[in-house]
């Protein structure tokens, strides 16, 4: 760091802040995507369970 040129120091600090912000944003996006995929998996595993219930249930008999 060059303390003799405050503008250079500020530019370097700003770049570090920008990199930090980008890194943080990427981590948040990855976390969000992982949560979304987990919810999707939960949903589909629930659908699989639901379908197995359908197999055990006679829908024709229930409509009478």
SEMI-257121 format. One record per residue: x negated, y negated, z negated of N, C-alpha, C, O, CB in turn; residue in three letters. Coordinates in steps of 0.02 Angstrom, whole numbers, plus 50000, padded with zeros to 5 digits. Each point is the difference from the previous one (the first is absolute). Glycine has a CB too. Layout:
% residues N
XYZXYZXYZXYZXYZAla ...
% end
This chain:
% residues 64
499595005950000500414994150000499574993850000499474999749968501435006549972Unk 499314989050095499634993850007500374994549963500514997550025499005006250087Unk 500244994349830500344994949960499844992950023500314995249977499665012649927Unk 499554991550142499834993450026500524997650050500084993950011498715008649972Unk 501565002150048500514998250049500685002549976500195005750014498964994750081Unk 501234995449870500645002249972500495002450054500395004649988499444987349920Unk 500155005150152500455002350053499855007150020500465003950015499634984450026Unk 499275013649961499805006850016500235004849945500245005550014498774990150052Unk 500895002249872500225004049942500765001250003500235005549989498814989949942Unk 501334999250083500735000650004500215004650057500475003949993499644984649959Unk 499555011050104500165004350057499875007349982500405004450017499314986450062Unk 499745010549886499845006949980500525002549950500235005750005498544992250015Unk 501424997949934500505001849950500675001450034500355004749982499054988349931Unk 500775002850135500635000850037499995006650038500515003650002499614983950008Unk 499325014250020499955006350037500085005949953500335005050016498924989550069Unk 500445005149856500075005349950500735000749978500255005649992498574992349969Unk 501514996450030500715000149981500425003150055500465003949987499374985949942Unk 500015008550133500365002850057499905007650004500495003750009499374985450053Unk 499525013149930499875007250000500375003549944500285005450009498604992550042Unk 501124999049890500365002849943500745000550014500325005149985498814990249938Unk 501154999450106500714999950016500175005450052500515003549994499534984249980Unk 499545013150077500115005150051499975007049969500425004350015499104988150072Unk 499985008749870499925006549968500615001549956500265005650000498484993050002Unk 501484996449961500585000849956500625001550041500405004449983499094987949933Unk 500605004050138500585001150043500005007150030500525003350002499504984450025Unk 499395014549995499955006850029500185005249948500355004850014498754991250065Unk 500655003149860500155004849946500755000149984500295005349990498564992949963Unk 501454995950046500724999749986500405003250057500485003649987499344985949947Unk 499975009350128500345003150057499935007649997500485003650013499314986250056Unk 499615012649914499905007349994500435002949945500305005350008498534993450035Unk 501204997749900500415002449944500745000250020500355004749983498814990749935Unk 501074999350116500694999750023500165005750047500515003349994499474984249992Unk 499565013750062500105005450049500025006849966500405004350018499034988750069Unk 500125008049864499995006349964500665001149962500275005549999498474993649990Unk 501514995649979500655000449965500565001750049500435004149985499164987649929Unk 500405005050144500525001250050499995007350023500525003250006499404984850031Unk 499485014649975499945006950021500215004949946500325005150014498754991550061Unk 500765001849863500225004349944500765000149996500305005349989498644992149948Unk 501384996950071500734999749998500305003950058500505003549992499454985349952Unk 499745010750114500235003750058499955007549987500465003850016499194986750060Unk 499795011749896499925007049983500525002349950500295005450007498484993650017Unk 501354996949925500515001749950500685000750034500385004649984498974989349928Unk 500805001550133500645000250035500085006350040500525003349998499474984250007Unk 499485014350033500055005950042500015006449959500335004950019499094988950072Unk 500225006449853500035005949959500695000649969500265005549990498504993749986Unk 501564995150008500685000149976500475002550054500465004049986499294986549936Unk 500155007350140500415002350056499945007550008500495003550013499384985450044Unk 499525013749936499905007350005500395003649946500325005150014498544993050035Unk 501134999349890500385003049946500744999650015500375004849987498734992249930Unk 501124997450110500704998950016500235005050053500555002749995499334985149976Unk 499705013350079500185004850053500065007049972500435003850022498994989050062Unk 500165009049869500055006749971500655000749962500285005549996498464995349996Unk 501514993849979500655000249967500555000950052500485003649988499094989049919Unk 500355004250150500495000750054500065007350022500545002450014499224985950024Unk 499685015249964500005007050020500395004349952500315005050019498584993250035Unk 501104999949883500355004049948500744998349997500395003849971498544996849964Unk 501274993850094500684997649994500395001550063499774998450055499854992649867Unk 500955012050072500415001550058500474994150013500514999149967499435013350009Unk 499874983450073500384993950014500705001650027500464996149988498464997950035Unk 501165011450012500665001850026500485001749944500594998350002498885006050102Unk 500274999049845500415001949942500214993749961500554999949973498855011250020Unk 500184983950004500144993949961500534995750033500324996149966498515004249992Unk 501275000350107500474995750035500735002349990500464996550020498645000950064Unk 500995008549888500685002749991500354996949940500575001749985499065009050066Unk 
% end
